[in-house]
Amino acid sequence: MTFRTHAAFGIAATIVVTFAIVWGFVVAGSPATRRLERLDEQRLQDLQNIASEIQSMVINSDKKRELKEPLPKTLDEVAQRARASRVNSHDPQTGEPYRYTIKNETTYELCATFSKGRDSDSRVFWNHPAGPHCFTINVLDPPPN
């Protein structure tokens, strides 16, 4: 083989490898973007766990439309009384607590700050924009987890 053939092969291989790397970032996203997505997934999982624990605490399992006790006053109370899973009440990136606000005897808000928006066709209740967002949850009509 001649020098010209080797050079052409080297250039072609470099182009193919560069294209593959760029295409990988386009398809999968950069490592930083993927990290933000994982943090948002963790936030959403945390909020869903909190909602599930609150649901099991306050709704009478025999009579789904009846409260057996009032909503917990704080997320710390939810974490202390959790039975099905460990409750993480703090943002995995900042360490700030999620926001929990009681609206009335059956409705509360769970709030977090998300890095990226979510617009899924499944479990649409849990879709959210990037930035601060609150989910309003009625224990008599809970969202699907």
C-alpha positions in Angstrom: 0.0 0.0 0.0 1.1 3.5 -0.7 1.4 6.4 1.7 -1.5 8.0 -0.1 -3.7 5.0 0.6 -2.8 5.0 4.3 -3.5 8.7 4.6 -6.8 8.3 2.9 -7.7 5.4 5.2 -6.6 7.4 8.3 -8.7 10.4 7.3 -11.8 8.3 6.6 -11.4 6.5 9.9 -11.1 9.8 11.7 -14.2 11.1 10.1 -16.2 7.9 10.9 -15.1 7.9 14.6 -15.8 11.7 14.9 -19.3 11.2 13.4 -20.0 8.3 15.7 -19.1 10.3 18.8 -21.2 13.3 17.7 -24.1 11.0 16.8 -23.8 9.4 20.3 -24.2 12.8 22.0 -27.1 13.6 19.7 -28.9 10.4 20.5 -28.0 9.9 24.2 -27.2 13.4 25.3 -24.1 14.6 27.0 -23.1 13.2 30.3 -24.2 16.5 32.0 -27.6 16.4 30.4 -28.1 12.7 31.4 -27.1 13.6 34.9 -29.8 16.3 35.1 -32.4 13.8 33.7 -31.4 11.3 36.4 -31.8 13.9 39.1 -35.2 14.9 37.8 -36.2 11.2 37.7 -35.1 10.9 41.4 -37.1 14.0 42.3 -40.2 12.6 40.7 -39.7 9.2 42.3 -39.3 11.0 45.7 -42.5 12.9 45.3 -44.4 9.8 44.1 -43.2 7.9 47.2 -44.2 10.8 49.5 -47.7 10.9 47.9 -48.1 7.1 48.2 -47.1 7.2 51.9 -49.5 10.0 52.6 -52.2 8.1 50.8 -51.7 5.0 52.9 -51.6 7.1 56.2 -54.8 9.0 55.7 -57.2 6.9 53.7 -59.3 4.1 55.2 -58.3 1.0 53.2 -61.9 -0.4 53.6 -63.6 2.8 52.5 -61.5 4.5 49.9 -63.5 7.8 50.0 -63.1 8.2 53.7 -60.3 9.7 55.8 -59.1 7.7 58.7 -56.9 10.6 60.0 -55.9 14.2 59.0 -53.1 14.9 56.6 -49.6 14.9 58.2 -48.4 18.3 59.2 -44.9 18.1 57.8 -42.8 15.9 55.5 -40.7 15.0 58.5 -43.8 13.4 59.9 -44.4 11.5 56.7 -40.8 10.2 56.7 -41.1 9.1 60.4 -44.3 7.2 59.8 -43.5 5.7 56.4 -44.2 2.0 56.1 -43.9 0.9 52.5 -40.7 2.7 51.5 -38.1 5.1 52.8 -39.1 8.7 52.2 -36.5 11.1 50.9 -37.9 14.6 51.6 -34.8 16.5 50.2 -33.7 17.4 46.7 -30.9 15.0 45.6 -28.9 17.9 44.1 -29.3 20.8 46.4 -30.3 19.1 49.6 -33.2 21.6 50.0 -36.4 20.1 51.4 -39.3 19.5 49.0 -42.2 21.8 49.7 -45.3 20.4 51.2 -48.4 22.6 51.8 -51.8 21.5 53.1 -54.5 23.2 51.1 -57.6 21.8 52.9 -58.5 18.6 54.8 -58.1 16.4 51.7 -55.7 18.3 49.4 -52.1 19.2 49.6 -49.3 20.4 47.3 -45.9 18.8 46.7 -43.3 21.0 45.1 -39.8 20.6 43.6 -37.5 22.4 41.2 -36.8 20.4 38.1 -33.9 20.8 35.7 -35.7 19.8 32.6 -39.4 19.5 31.6 -41.3 16.2 31.4 -44.0 15.7 28.7 -44.8 12.0 28.7 -47.8 10.2 27.3 -47.9 7.9 30.4 -48.7 9.1 33.9 -49.5 12.6 32.5 -50.3 13.9 36.0 -46.6 13.8 36.8 -45.6 15.9 33.8 -43.9 19.2 34.7 -42.0 22.1 33.2 -38.4 23.0 33.9 -38.1 25.1 37.1 -40.2 25.2 40.2 -43.5 23.2 39.9 -46.1 22.0 42.4 -48.4 19.0 42.1 -51.8 19.4 43.8 -53.0 16.1 45.1 -56.4 15.2 46.6 -56.2 12.1 48.7 -59.8 11.2 47.8 -58.8 11.2 44.1 -55.1 10.4 44.0 -52.9 10.4 40.9 -51.6 7.1 39.5 -48.1 6.3 40.6 
